[in-house]
Amino acid sequence: MFGVGATIGTGIFIVLTEAVPEAGPAVILSFVLAGITAALTAVCYAELASTIPVSGSSYSYTYATLGEITAFGVAACLLLEYGVSSAAVVVGWAQYLNELFSSVFGFRLPDVILAAPGEGGIFNLPAIVLVTLCCLLLVRGTRESATANAIMVLIKIAVLIFFVIIGFTAFDGGNFTPFAPLGIAGIGVAASSIFFTFIGLDAVSTAGEEVHNPRRTLPLAIILATIIVTTVYILVAIVAVGAQRYQQFEGQAAGLAVILRDITGSSWAPAVLSAGAVISIFSVTLVTIYGQTRILFAMGRDGMLPEVFHRVNPSTLAPVRNTIIVGLFVGILAGFVPLGVLIDLTSMGTLVAFTVVSTGVIILRRTQPDLPRGFRVPFYPVTPYSAPPSPST
């Protein structure tokens, strides 16, 4: 649930607007390509998570395989992947919250409190509110956070299935012709855009010290999350393209909600979808902030950050001060930094983290071949060498 919760979020609700114009109906193949790429990276995470089952994700793996200095650099990149991506996600939440208010109550929030200074507003108030709510939940403890996340994950999957069922009633095979108007190059470009929606699968590995039997549980969680996410994404893409011509996707804000509005001719269906998006993005934010706190916890324990980052509350065992610091950092970014800047920084951090994990599998296999492993990457060494940070590379 943590893996699915961290992955299915803003991306699938907005990515078709960008990806379909790049590939046409062949965007289905782009989703398959992005899913395969994510799976290659996921199995590398699964092996390292089963071998080094501790908090810290890529940072801890790098610390064990490449040393302290390299690990510190990777930790800085993870700050971009988790901390900055949390800010980027909550900015998208504000947009869908506004759409929900419009569908249900007939009014929209003022633009001045919906955007950063560089985007025409003063600050993004809904984004700051969401970060605060997530941090309040996290300081109560991991068990409570995991339960809330599991409920939200089930809701978001149900909402996407709801879209698939209604969208299928308007399915038209003619919308898939021509299938690949922009050729193979367009499929590759769209796959690169789509890969962003798979970021988050690695969040499972940050829970290495808070699950039972991590050597077995973590690999299974990572692999199952990858399968669930890829299946849901492909179903949504097939139905969306089948429900409207690919030319209509370009510039279509809240695209899935618009498709449902066109099909049903009413506001109730897009309202349900917008509500699902609001819950979905809440779940993503919860897990990414959780992941950031656990990485900083591992760094504090290793002596690479002040002791405050690895102190835990004796009753909840949650790193409360750590969580508050992360919440302040993410809240400031979400409230005052433009979305485009946040997305670019997230991509930079993810690229380095994914590359290091694949490299770590190779190094650990050579330096410590007899180390107990709950899961082994299949087709080694081809798989880790074939796990690029994105389909475009």
N, C-alpha and C positions, 0 to 999 in steps of 0.2 A: 504493500500500500504506500510506503514511503517513496519507492521508485516511481510508481504510477503517479502518485500525488505531486512529485517534483517535476514530472515531465509533461503530463497533459495539463496545459494551462493556457496562457494567452496565445501561444503559438498556433494551435490548430484552429482557434477561433478567428485568426486574422491572416494566417499565412497563405490561404488560397487566393486572397486578393492580389498578392505579389507573385505567387508561383504559377498560377494558371495562365496569366498573360505571357509568361516566359516559355511555357511548354505546350500550351493548348491542352486538349484532352489527354495527351501523353503524360500529363502530370502524375497520372497513376503510376507510371514507370519510375518517375522521379521519387515518389514516396517509397517504392520498393527499393530503389538504389540507396536512398538515405537510410532506410531501415536496415539494409545489409551492412552499411558502413557503421551504423550505431551498434549492431550486433557484434561486429568484429572488435570494436572497442570494449563492449560490455563484457565479453568473455575474458579479455585481458584484466579488467577490473575484478572479475569473478575469481580468477586465479590468485591475484595478489590479496584480495580480501580474505580468501580462505587460508592463505599462507601467513599473512600479517594481520590478524583480526583485531585491530585497534582503531580508536577514533583518529581522524586526521586525513583519511582518504589519500589523495595523491601525495600530500606532504609526508605522511608517515611512510609511504612506500618509497619515496625518494630518499628519505632519511636513512632507511634501511639498506638501500641499494647504491646510492650515489653520494651519500655523505651530507654533512650538516650545511655546508655553504650552498650546494645546489638545492637542498631542501628549502632553505630560506627563500631562494628565488622562486621556487615553485609555490611556496606559501603566498608570496606576493601576488602571483597569478591567480591563485585560488581566491584571494580577496576580491579579484575582479570577477571571477566566475560566480561566486556565491553572493558576496556582499553587493556588488554592483548589479548583478542580474536580479537580485531581490528588488532593488530600486526600480529596475526597468519593468519588471512584472507588475508592480503595484501601480505604476503609471498607466498601464493598460487596464488595470482594474477600475480606475477612475472613469475611463471612457465607457466601459460596459455598465457601470453603476449609473452613469448619466442616461444611457440608453434604456435601462430598466425603469428609471424614474419617468422617462418620457412615455414608455409603453403603458405603465400601470397608473401613474398619477397625472400624466399630461403636462408635466413641466420639466425643465432642464436646470441643472445647476449653473450659476454664473460662470462664464468663461474665465473670469479673473482668478477664481480659486480652483481651476482645473488644469493649469499649465504652469511650467517653470517660467522665469523671467524671459528666457530666450525664445519662448514660444507664445508670447502674447499675454501671459498671465503674471501674477505676483508670486504665487506658490501653489502647489498641488495639495490642497487640504485633504481630499479623500485618500490619497496615497499615504500621507502622514498618519491618518487615522488607522488605516489597515496595518501599518507597521507596528503601531502601538498595541493594537488588539492581538497581533501574533506574539509579540513579546510578553504580554500579560499572560497568555496561555502557556508559553514556553517556561516561564519562571515557576509555574505550578508543578512542572515535572514532566518527564518523558512519557510516562504511561498515559497521562491525561492528554498530552499533545498527540500521541499516536492514535488514541481512540477518536479524537476529534478529526484527525486527518483521514482515518479510515472511513468515517461517515461521509466526509466531503468527497472522497474519491468515488465512493459508490454513487453519490448524487451526480457527480460530473459525468461518469460513464453512462448513467441512466439518461441524462440529458442528451448526450451525443447519440445514444441509441434512439431516443425520441426523434432527433433530427433525421436519422437514417430511415426510420419507419415512415414519417410524414413525407420526407423528400422522395422516397421511393414511389409514392403515389403519383408523382409528376415525372417519373423517369421516362426519358425519351432517348432511345438508342441513336437517333439521328444527331444528337448533340455531340457524339464522339467522332463525327466526320467533318473535316479531315482530322485524323487521329493525332498526327505530329506535324502541324503546319510550320513549326520552327525547327524541325529536324532534331538530330541527336544532340547538337550543341545546346538547344533550348532545354532538353531534358536534363542535361548536366547542370546548367545554370539554375534551373528550378530546384534540383536536388540539393544544391548548395544552400539555397534559401530555406528549404524545408528542414535541413539538418539542425537548424537552430531549435526546432520544436522537439528534438530528442535530447537536448541538454537537460540534465537532471537525473538521468539513470545512475550516475555515479554517486548521487546523494545517499544511496543505500549503504555505501562503504563507510560513511561517517558514523554509522551506528554500531561499529564493530565491537564496542565494549558494553552495549546495552541490549543485546539479544542473546537468547539461549543458543548454545551450540553454533557459534558464529562460523566455524569452518564449513558447516553444511548449510546453514541458514542463509548466509550472505550470497554465495554463488546462486542458490536457487532463486532468491529474491531478485537478483539482478537479471537473470535469464528470463524468468517469468514476467517481470516488468517489461522487458524489451519485447517479448512476444505479444503481451496484451496491448501495449502502446502502438506497436506497428499495425496490428490487426484493426484496432479502432480507427487509426489514421487512414488506412487504405479504404475502409468501408465509408468513412465520411467523404473522402475525396471522390470515390466512384459515384456516390449518390448526389453530391453537390454538382459535379460536372454533368451528370445525367439529367439534373433538374433544370439547368439553364445553359445557354450557349456560353462558350468560353470567353467570347468577347465582352460579356457583361460583367466579368469579375474585376476588370481593371478599375481601380479607384473606388471600389465598392466598400464603404465603411461598414463594419459589423456585418460582413457578408453572409454568414450563416443565418443570422436573424432576418436579413432582407429576403433571402430565399424562402424562408418559412412564411414571411408576410405575403410574398407574391403568390405562394401556393394556396394558402388558406384564406387570403383576403381579409384577415382580421389581425388584431394586435395581441391576442392571447398567446399564440405560438411563439412569436419573437420575444414576448415577455418571459415565457418559460425558459427559452434559450439564454436570454440575457441574465436571468437569475442563476442559471447553471454556470454561466461564465464567471459571474461574481463569486460564486462558491468555489469554482475551480481555481481561480486565481488566488483566492484566500489560502487554499490548500498548498499551492506552489510556494507562496511566500512563506508560509509556516515552515515548510521543509527546507527551503534554501537558507533561511535565517538559522534554523536548527543546525544545518550543516556547517555554516560559518562559525557558529559558537563552538562546535566540537573540534574544528580545525585549530582554532585559537586555543582551545583547552589543551590539545596535544602539544602545541608549541610552548605554552606556559609550563607544562609539566617537563618538557625537555630543556627548560631554562633559556629558551630563545625569546621569550616575552616575559613581562612582569608576572609575579606570582598571582596577581588578582585574576588572571584569566583562567587559572585552573582551580580556584577555590569553589567549593560546592556548598549548597545549603544542606545542613545536616539532616533535615527532615525530608526534603524533596529530592536531594542529590542532584539538583540542577545547578549549573554555574550561573547564578543570578546576576552578579555584577558583570560578568562576561556578556550575558544576554542584553543587559541594559546598554552597555557600551556599543554593541553591534546595532541595537535598535536606534540609538542616536545617530550613528554613522549612516545607516540605511535611510533613516527618515530624512536627514538633511539632503542626501543625494536625490531621493525620490521627490522631495518638495521643491528643489531649486535647480536641478540639472536637467537639460533637455533630453528627451527620450533617445534621439539619435546618438548622442554622445555615450549614453549608458549602454546601448546595444553594441557599439564598436568596442568599448572596453571589455564587455562580457565575452565577445568573440575572441579577443586577444588572449584572455585568461584561459578560456576553454581549449584553445588550440595548443597551448603549452602543456596544460594538464593532461590532455589525452595522449599527446606525444610521449610524455615522460612515463606514463603508465605502460604503454606498449614497450618502451625501452626497458623499463624495470623488469618486465617478465623475462626478457632475453638475458639481462644481466644476472638475475637471481637464478635462472636455470643453469647458467655457466659457473657462477661463483659458489652456489650452494645447491647442487643438484639433489642431495638427499634430504633436503628440508621437507617436513611433512606438508602435504598440500591436499586440502579437501576437494579441490577441483583443479584440473589441468586443462590449459588451452588446447583444443583439438587442432590437429594438423600443424603442430609446432615444427619448425619456426616460421612457416608460411603465414599463419594467421597474424601474429604480432607485427610482422613486417608489412602486412597488408591492411593494417588498421590505421588509416590516415585520419587526421583531425576533421576533415570534411571531404565530401565527394569531389569538390573542385580541385583537390590536390591529388 
